[in-house]
Amino acid sequence: MSVPLLVFLHGLGQNPPFWQEQVTALPTGTRAVAPWLEGLRPGRPGDFDLEKAADATLAQLNRFGVDQVALAGTGLGASVAVVAAGRSPDAVSHLVLSDLQPRPSRMAGLAQRLAVRAMPAGQLADAGLDRARMLRLVKAASGIDLRPWLGAVTARTLLIAGGSDAAGTAAGRELASDLSDARVEVIPGATAPVPTRATEQYNRLLYDFLG
């Protein structure tokens, strides 16, 4: 691959092993890391801060001694990736984004909170969360607006959406129109989260894009 380091960023209600199938399929010689999103690690209670999460992601450059990274993010992780690329454009060569969140709206936020209330306790436990904290995080995430950072992003960007996820596809197309070098790929019939629901197609798009 042409990138020195690939950083996988999970979404809300997920954890680093979410990316197991992508890590397993890594091309030979590729370095990759799948950290906890800053503010979501179990045992470290506190409010999620988008810019702090982005800066923690960029800290992987110093950790691995590289000048650039490629970021692959899903859901909230995709938002963190965009902010990291906007805060330090020269440090992020590629973005691969999936399951994007629509721009803030009352109805979208309500739908997300209802979905959390229906989540099995075991799924929350896997992410190191209880229902009350998950609801607080969903409320914070539903207010994210990426527009202040988009003009600074120079990374080549691939947005991957599931054909059965109308909201995510629309959000991906809208974001792509605001970026200088972006394209959208829609996987027919796929639902969110795309990296686990359409793993083979996602991996092919991911690693072909990264070279």
Steps between C-alpha positions, in 0.01 A plus 500: 500500500607859439410628848737456796224441757128422490292599803156342547246704698193323635158654554278563798389178671792312342855414607838444330432130417224629271778518238616140536408398144680800355813437707496134399491603134787750524741483207841361588729756656223744591512662842165568663352585837142502632495710818211587726348834409610755758212547744346157441751270671338302784607600847569859400169678552462847360341699224590428138684788331532483121817707474672311782413173326646635175821613672537159668469343155772726361722400793538163329749668264743558787429159649599324176758754378327580169423825318161401356211267574196370321184499710210257460202591715144386543217696661641725772847381402443643152420839655819484708699416186364803313583733788853356528551557125371855534715584803820360346458472121862406425487209745206315342548363149178299459156478659270200467167582661188288546165514678509877518265680731255745339531864596339581834123488517251449780345199328835330438600550862169361622533194277850432632386526862213261436745256340720515811206423726439185292864383502570175687692547824767258374576718199546802725723299734724400208562870438563564870186713534181506698175631354514836679851582374415377152203738491724789605750413227227469237371844597850646462562322169168609352612862531819458296535731202807431283469805277756716688778252410410394147669788318840408646488129408740409218505120543379280218166375626287193434151489648344153517127465557253214512234502233234419760608788725330797338597749770864391502520511119354849491739616773793355307404674176448830681839478671673404175363812331672714765844336467764579240590140404226253590292229342213283621461124460165339582491126576165369374276351766742569786387642832691677775759439627647429158842366614333205673183461290678504163852406606634360173381794290612754759848349529545496125401866469717595799822333392463579129456867591809500721706341227 
